[in-house]
Amino acid sequence: MDLKEDVLLQFFGDFVLLNEILTGPQTKQCLQKIGIKYGMQIEDQFRSEQENQKELSVEQYAQLVTDFFSSLGGEYKVSSWDREKVIFTCRKCPFGHMVLKTPALCEVSAGVLGGMAARNFSYSKVSPERSVAHKSCDCTITVYIKETQDAAEAEGTFFPNEPRAYMLTRNEIQAMSEDAVSTSNVYRNYVQSLENLQTIHREMETEYNQLRDEIFSDLKLGVLTVNVSGKITYMNKTAQNLLHAENHWDTAVTQEFQRLLSGTLHENTRHNQYILNVPFPEGTRYYSVNTAPLLGEDGEVTGAVSVFQDVTEQKILEAEMLQMEKFSLVAELAAGTAHEIRNPMTTMRGFLQILAKEFKSGTKGYEYCELMIEEIDRANAIIKEFLLLTKPAAPNLRECDLHVILEEIFMLIESKSLLEDVKLNKRYAKSLPLVEADPAQIKQVFLNLATNAIQAMPAGGELTIATSVSNGTVVVRFTDTGCGIEEAQLARLFDPFFTTKEQGTGLGLTISYRIIEGHRGRLHADSTPGKGTTFYVELPGLKK
């Protein structure tokens, strides 16, 4: 069957019924869309034969139109063409004299002309320049392919290059008098084609979702998309686990994450490996976040996508490496200077003791000597701590119950807490694995942390010491309700000689850090300015 028979049989298989169909209010729109579809088919066939994927030139467009209508038995000639318009003269209509009875059939031709022009040029408007349905089939049609003043003033139909322009919708078909088309092969075939396309679309969408889930489910990266209003449209399993969320925001946890995506949506801000601190009840996690906007066909932002991963362990290792570099530097400094300083100070102390005997007790000279001896002793204590920091004593390891050590700490700090109006709270786990540790060194660490917590609450407050077990690791928490520590200070908390106290040496926390490190454990802190600070001591528990 040739192209002419194919087209004409589909449109005129039942001429009487077709006349009834073409009396509806949607006639023009429906016939134009049918013309657009056939124009697209003939254009695709031309591109396939010519292996041409570029837009048609004006000359190619005009030739393709005349060849198409000639193949249907019509006679179209190009009267003139330029960069703004193409004028066609029809001497013989492909629909024959039936067009005189039903002039609306000319809209099929308009659809062919306008649809092709819309796909290849920046503008498309079809304008008949004289009536085509009186005594002859002759007509003249102008196709404007550039938006000009003449095009705007001309009467005719504008054809946009949009996907919906190529297909009849169910509403458009049903609007063409349901009683007339319900028994029509044309209607039934079209509805069946539409339903088949919808079925194929649903199947493809299902397959796409399954394939997407299979690809993203095995990724160790979190993948998340949101629409333009910020609502989550997709999360893979990794994203759900990392954010502790399932297809909706937990604003208490992911507020900063939402802020990043909001900037991407509304300010077109892209983030590349942005380190985001996400607070969870069990502690802060660090995520490396990338975000980018999603754009529609018109270039407008339709949503945003984020790909992120947990880099908490990496950040911890980086911090520990930096801390080790600082300790190494301090060790070099201590090894070269500490002993040289202590030797002359020991000599000075001896002569001051002799000199003090030359003065009577209570005289100014005696008081000055005693004061200088005290300051030398204080300097020697700092040097001793300094040497302990650089060369900590090897721990005398044995099995220990941390609850027993903590009870000793409570006894030591009880009187000081009463004087400072600090309430002591215990929150112990019901059972705690034993740890392999040096009781004296661990006691030194606990006492230092508890003392620091009490000193951080000069106006009174609460100190809570709690224990727990997590994945075989014993965790001891010292939580105060003091003034808290600023983020910039928190990063330097374990640096040698860093202190926020007037009388502090800045070595207590550093030594504690080295001791816990020597026990294959971890010491770290979280703080909220104005609310308080929590120090965490983590030690590996012994297996039963």
C-alpha positions in Angstrom: 0.0 0.0 0.0 1.5 3.4 -1.0 1.5 6.5 1.1 -1.5 8.1 -0.6 -3.7 5.0 0.0 -2.5 4.8 3.6 -3.4 8.4 4.4 -6.7 8.4 2.5 -8.0 5.1 3.8 -7.4 6.3 7.4 -9.3 9.5 6.8 -12.0 8.5 4.4 -12.7 4.8 5.2 -16.2 5.9 6.3 -17.0 9.1 4.4 -20.5 9.5 5.9 -19.3 9.1 9.5 -16.3 11.4 8.8 -18.7 14.1 7.8 -20.5 13.7 11.1 -17.2 13.8 13.0 -16.1 17.0 11.3 -19.0 19.0 12.6 -17.7 19.2 16.1 -16.0 22.3 17.7 -12.6 20.6 18.0 -12.4 19.8 14.2 -9.7 22.4 13.3 -7.4 21.5 16.2 -7.8 17.7 15.7 -7.2 17.8 12.0 -4.2 20.1 12.4 -2.6 17.6 14.9 -3.2 14.8 12.4 -1.4 16.9 9.8 1.5 17.6 12.2 1.9 13.9 12.8 2.1 13.0 9.1 4.4 15.9 8.4 6.7 14.6 11.2 6.7 11.1 9.7 7.6 12.3 6.2 10.3 14.6 7.7 11.8 11.7 9.7 11.8 9.5 6.6 13.6 12.2 4.7 16.2 12.6 7.4 16.8 8.9 7.5 17.3 8.6 3.7 19.5 11.7 3.6 21.3 10.9 6.9 20.7 14.5 7.9 20.0 15.3 11.6 20.4 19.1 11.2 17.5 21.6 10.8 16.1 21.8 7.3 17.0 24.8 5.1 14.2 26.9 3.6 14.8 25.3 0.2 14.8 21.8 1.7 11.5 22.5 3.6 9.8 23.9 0.4 10.9 20.9 -1.7 9.9 18.4 1.0 6.3 19.9 1.3 5.7 19.8 -2.5 7.1 16.3 -2.8 4.8 15.1 0.0 1.6 16.5 -1.4 2.5 15.3 -4.9 2.9 11.8 -3.5 -0.7 12.1 -2.2 -2.0 13.2 -5.7 -2.0 16.9 -5.0 -0.2 19.7 -6.9 1.7 22.2 -4.7 4.0 24.8 -6.2 6.4 27.3 -4.5 5.5 30.8 -5.6 8.3 32.4 -3.7 10.5 32.0 -0.6 12.9 34.0 1.4 14.2 34.1 5.0 10.9 35.3 6.4 8.2 33.3 4.6 7.4 30.7 2.0 4.3 31.0 -0.3 2.7 27.9 -1.7 0.1 27.7 -4.4 -2.2 24.7 -4.5 -3.5 23.8 -8.0 -4.9 20.4 -7.1 -5.9 19.4 -3.6 -4.8 15.9 -2.4 -8.4 15.5 -0.9 -10.0 16.1 -4.3 -13.5 17.6 -4.5 -14.4 16.4 -1.0 -12.7 19.5 0.3 -15.5 21.5 -1.3 -18.0 19.6 0.8 -15.8 19.7 3.9 -13.4 22.7 3.9 -12.1 21.8 7.3 -10.0 19.1 5.7 -7.6 21.8 4.6 -6.5 22.0 8.2 -4.7 18.7 7.7 -2.5 20.5 5.1 -2.0 23.4 7.4 -0.8 21.0 10.1 1.7 19.5 7.7 3.1 22.9 6.7 3.0 24.4 10.2 4.4 21.4 12.1 7.4 21.0 9.8 8.1 24.8 10.0 7.9 24.8 13.8 10.5 22.0 14.1 13.0 23.7 11.8 12.6 27.4 12.2 12.3 29.9 15.0 8.7 30.8 14.1 5.8 29.1 12.3 2.5 30.6 11.3 0.2 29.4 8.5 -2.0 31.9 6.8 -4.4 31.2 3.9 -4.5 34.2 1.6 -7.9 33.5 0.1 -10.8 31.2 0.6 -10.3 27.6 -0.5 -13.9 26.2 -0.4 -16.0 27.9 -3.0 -16.0 26.9 -6.7 -12.5 25.4 -7.1 -9.8 23.7 -5.1 -7.2 26.3 -5.8 -5.7 28.1 -2.8 -2.6 30.1 -1.8 -1.0 29.6 1.6 1.7 31.7 3.2 4.0 30.1 5.9 5.8 32.6 8.0 9.1 31.2 9.3 10.4 34.4 11.0 8.6 36.6 13.5 8.0 39.9 11.8 5.4 42.7 11.8 3.7 41.2 8.8 3.5 37.8 10.4 2.0 39.3 13.6 -0.7 41.1 11.6 -1.5 38.2 9.3 -4.5 36.1 10.1 -3.7 32.4 10.5 -2.6 29.7 12.9 0.5 29.8 15.0 2.3 26.4 15.5 4.5 26.0 18.6 7.3 23.4 18.6 6.0 21.6 21.7 5.6 17.8 22.4 1.9 18.2 23.1 1.2 19.7 19.7 1.9 16.3 18.1 -0.8 14.2 19.7 -4.5 14.2 20.1 -5.6 13.9 23.8 -8.5 11.8 24.9 -10.4 15.0 25.9 -10.0 16.4 22.4 -11.3 13.2 20.8 -14.2 12.8 23.2 -15.1 16.5 22.5 -15.8 15.5 18.9 -19.3 14.2 19.6 -19.0 10.9 21.5 -22.1 9.5 19.9 -20.7 10.0 16.4 -17.2 8.5 17.1 -18.0 5.7 19.5 -18.5 3.2 16.7 -15.8 4.7 14.4 -12.8 2.6 13.5 -10.8 5.9 13.5 -11.8 6.6 17.1 -11.2 3.1 18.3 -7.8 2.8 16.6 -6.7 6.2 18.0 -7.9 5.4 21.6 -6.2 2.0 21.4 -3.0 3.6 20.2 -3.2 6.1 23.0 -3.8 3.4 25.6 -0.9 1.4 24.2 1.4 4.4 24.5 0.3 4.9 28.1 1.0 1.3 28.9 4.4 1.5 27.3 5.1 4.7 29.3 4.1 3.0 32.6 6.3 0.0 31.8 9.3 2.1 30.9 8.8 4.2 34.0 8.7 1.1 36.2 11.8 -0.3 34.4 13.6 3.0 34.9 12.8 3.1 38.6 14.0 -0.5 39.1 17.2 0.2 37.1 17.8 3.4 39.1 17.3 1.6 42.4 19.6 -1.3 41.4 22.4 1.1 40.4 22.1 3.5 43.4 21.3 0.8 46.1 24.9 -0.6 45.9 26.6 2.8 46.0 28.3 3.8 49.2 27.3 7.4 48.4 24.0 9.0 49.4 21.9 10.2 46.5 19.0 12.6 47.1 16.8 14.7 44.8 14.2 17.4 45.7 11.7 19.3 43.7 11.6 23.1 43.4 9.7 23.4 46.7 12.4 21.4 48.5 10.3 18.2 49.0 12.3 15.0 48.7 11.5 13.1 45.4 14.1 10.3 45.7 16.5 8.9 48.3 18.6 5.8 47.9 19.2 3.5 50.9 22.6 5.0 51.7 21.0 8.5 51.9 18.2 7.2 54.2 20.8 5.6 56.5 23.1 8.6 56.6 20.3 11.1 57.3 18.2 8.8 59.5 15.3 9.8 57.3 12.8 8.0 54.9 11.6 10.2 52.0 10.9 13.2 54.3 13.1 15.7 56.2 13.8 15.3 59.9 14.3 19.0 60.5 15.9 18.5 63.9 18.8 16.6 62.3 19.0 17.9 58.7 18.4 21.6 59.0 21.9 22.5 57.6 21.5 20.0 54.8 18.2 21.6 53.8 19.9 25.0 53.9 22.5 23.9 51.4 19.8 22.6 49.0 17.7 25.7 49.4 20.7 27.8 48.2 21.1 25.5 45.2 17.4 25.8 44.4 16.9 29.5 44.8 20.4 30.9 44.2 21.8 28.3 41.8 24.7 27.7 44.3 26.7 24.6 43.6 28.6 22.9 46.4 31.6 20.7 45.8 32.9 18.5 48.7 31.4 20.9 51.2 32.1 19.6 54.7 28.8 19.6 56.7 28.5 19.0 60.4 25.3 17.0 61.1 24.4 16.7 64.8 22.9 13.4 65.9 22.0 12.3 69.4 25.0 9.9 69.5 27.4 12.6 68.2 28.3 14.8 65.3 28.9 13.3 61.9 30.8 14.9 59.0 29.5 14.6 55.5 31.2 15.7 52.3 28.3 17.1 50.2 28.0 18.0 46.5 24.9 19.7 45.2 23.7 20.9 41.7 20.4 22.2 40.3 18.2 20.2 38.0 17.1 22.1 34.9 14.0 21.6 32.7 13.8 21.9 28.9 13.3 25.7 29.2 16.4 26.1 31.4 14.3 26.8 34.6 15.3 25.1 37.8 13.0 22.2 38.5 14.8 20.7 41.5 18.2 19.8 42.9 20.3 16.7 43.4 22.8 16.0 46.1 25.5 13.3 46.3 27.2 12.9 49.7 29.2 10.6 51.9 30.2 10.1 55.5 33.8 11.3 56.0 33.7 11.3 59.8 36.4 8.7 60.2 38.6 10.5 57.7 38.2 13.8 59.6 39.1 12.0 62.9 42.2 10.6 61.4 43.2 14.0 60.0 42.7 15.6 63.4 44.8 12.8 65.1 47.5 13.1 62.5 47.6 16.9 63.1 47.7 16.3 66.8 50.6 13.8 66.4 52.6 16.4 64.4 52.1 18.9 67.2 53.3 16.4 69.8 56.3 15.6 67.7 57.2 19.2 67.5 56.8 19.6 71.2 58.9 16.5 71.8 61.8 17.9 69.8 61.6 21.2 71.7 61.4 19.4 75.0 64.3 17.1 74.4 66.6 20.0 73.5 65.7 22.4 76.2 64.0 20.8 79.3 67.1 19.3 81.0 69.2 22.4 80.2 66.6 24.6 82.0 66.2 22.3 85.0 69.9 22.2 85.8 70.4 25.9 86.5 67.1 26.2 88.2 68.1 23.4 90.6 71.3 25.4 91.4 69.3 28.6 91.9 66.9 26.8 94.3 69.8 25.5 96.4 71.4 29.0 96.8 68.0 30.5 97.6 67.5 28.0 100.4 71.0 29.0 101.8 70.2 32.7 101.3 66.9 32.4 103.2 68.7 31.2 106.3 70.5 34.6 106.4 67.1 36.3 107.1 64.9 36.0 110.1 61.5 34.4 109.6 58.9 37.0 108.8 61.3 39.6 107.3 61.0 40.8 103.7 64.2 39.1 102.7 63.0 35.7 104.0 59.6 36.2 102.2 61.2 37.1 98.9 63.4 34.0 99.1 60.4 31.7 99.9 58.4 33.3 97.0 61.2 32.7 94.5 61.6 29.0 95.7 57.8 28.5 95.2 58.0 29.9 91.6 61.0 27.7 90.8 59.1 24.7 92.1 56.1 25.7 90.0 58.4 26.0 86.9 59.9 22.6 87.7 56.4 21.1 87.8 55.6 22.5 84.4 58.8 21.1 83.0 58.0 17.7 84.6 54.6 17.8 82.9 56.3 18.9 79.7 58.6 15.9 79.8 55.7 13.6 80.6 53.9 14.9 77.5 56.8 14.2 75.2 57.7 10.8 76.8 54.7 9.5 78.7 55.4 6.7 81.1 54.5 3.2 79.8 51.2 2.2 81.3 51.2 -0.6 83.8 48.3 -2.5 82.2 45.9 -4.7 84.0 42.2 -5.6 84.0 40.2 -2.7 85.5 36.6 -1.9 86.3 36.1 1.7 85.4 33.1 2.1 87.7 35.5 1.4 90.6 37.9 4.2 89.4 34.9 6.6 88.9 33.8 6.0 92.5 37.2 7.0 93.7 37.0 10.2 91.6 33.6 11.0 93.1 35.1 10.9 96.6 38.0 13.2 95.5 35.8 15.9 93.9 32.8 15.7 96.3 34.1 18.4 98.6 35.2 20.7 95.8 31.8 20.4 94.1 30.0 21.4 97.3 32.2 24.5 97.6 31.5 25.4 93.9 27.7 24.6 94.2 28.0 21.9 91.6 25.5 19.0 91.8 27.1 15.6 90.9 25.0 13.0 88.9 25.8 9.4 88.1 24.3 7.6 85.1 26.1 4.3 85.0 25.4 1.4 82.6 24.0 -1.7 84.4 27.1 -3.7 83.4 30.3 -2.6 81.9 33.0 -4.7 80.4 36.4 -4.7 82.0 39.2 -2.7 80.2 42.9 -3.3 80.1 44.4 -0.1 81.6 46.8 1.5 84.1 44.5 2.5 87.0 46.7 5.4 88.1 46.9 7.0 84.6 43.2 6.5 83.9 42.4 8.0 87.4 44.6 11.0 86.4 42.6 11.5 83.2 39.2 11.2 85.0 40.2 13.6 87.8 41.5 16.2 85.3 38.3 16.1 83.2 36.1 16.3 86.4 38.1 19.2 87.8 38.0 21.1 84.5 34.2 20.6 84.4 33.7 22.0 87.9 36.0 25.0 87.1 33.9 25.7 84.0 30.8 26.4 86.3 31.9 29.2 88.7 28.3 30.1 89.3 27.2 26.5 90.0 25.6 23.9 87.8 25.6 20.1 87.3 28.2 17.6 86.4 26.9 14.3 85.0 29.3 11.3 84.7 27.8 8.5 82.6 29.0 5.2 81.2 27.8 3.1 78.3 28.9 0.4 75.8 28.9 0.8 72.0 30.1 -2.0 69.7 32.5 -3.4 72.4 33.9 0.1 73.3 33.4 1.4 76.8 32.4 5.1 76.8 32.7 7.5 79.8 31.0 10.9 79.4 31.7 14.0 81.6 28.9 16.5 80.9 28.8 19.9 82.5 26.3 22.8 82.3 28.9 25.5 82.1 29.5 28.3 79.6 30.6 25.9 76.8 33.5 26.2 74.3 33.5 28.1 71.1 34.1 26.1 67.9 37.4 27.8 67.2 38.7 26.9 70.7 37.3 23.4 70.5 39.5 22.6 67.6 42.6 23.6 69.7 41.5 22.0 72.9 44.2 19.3 73.1 47.0 21.5 71.7 50.0 21.9 74.1 49.9 25.1 76.1 46.4 26.1 75.0 44.2 27.1 77.9 41.3 29.4 78.6 42.1 29.5 82.4 44.2 32.3 83.9 46.3 29.9 86.0 46.3 27.0 83.6 49.4 25.6 82.0 47.6 24.2 78.9 49.1 20.8 79.4 46.5 18.9 81.4 44.2 17.9 78.5 47.2 17.3 76.2 48.7 14.8 78.7 45.2 13.2 79.1 45.0 12.9 75.4 48.4 11.1 75.2 47.5 8.8 78.1 44.2 7.6 76.4 46.0 7.3 73.1 48.6 5.1 74.8 45.6 2.9 75.9 44.5 2.5 72.3 41.5 4.7 73.1 40.1 8.0 72.1 39.4 11.3 73.9 37.3 14.0 72.2 34.7 16.6 73.1 31.4 18.2 71.9 30.3 21.6 73.1 27.5 24.1 72.7 28.3 27.7 73.8 26.0 28.8 76.6 24.8 25.3 77.3 27.8 23.1 78.3 30.5 20.6 77.2 30.8 16.9 77.1 34.1 15.0 77.1 34.1 11.4 75.8 36.7 8.8 76.9 36.5 5.7 74.8 38.5 2.6 75.7 38.3 -0.9 74.1 36.5 -3.4 76.3 37.8 -6.8 77.0 35.9 -9.7 75.5 34.4 -12.2 77.9 
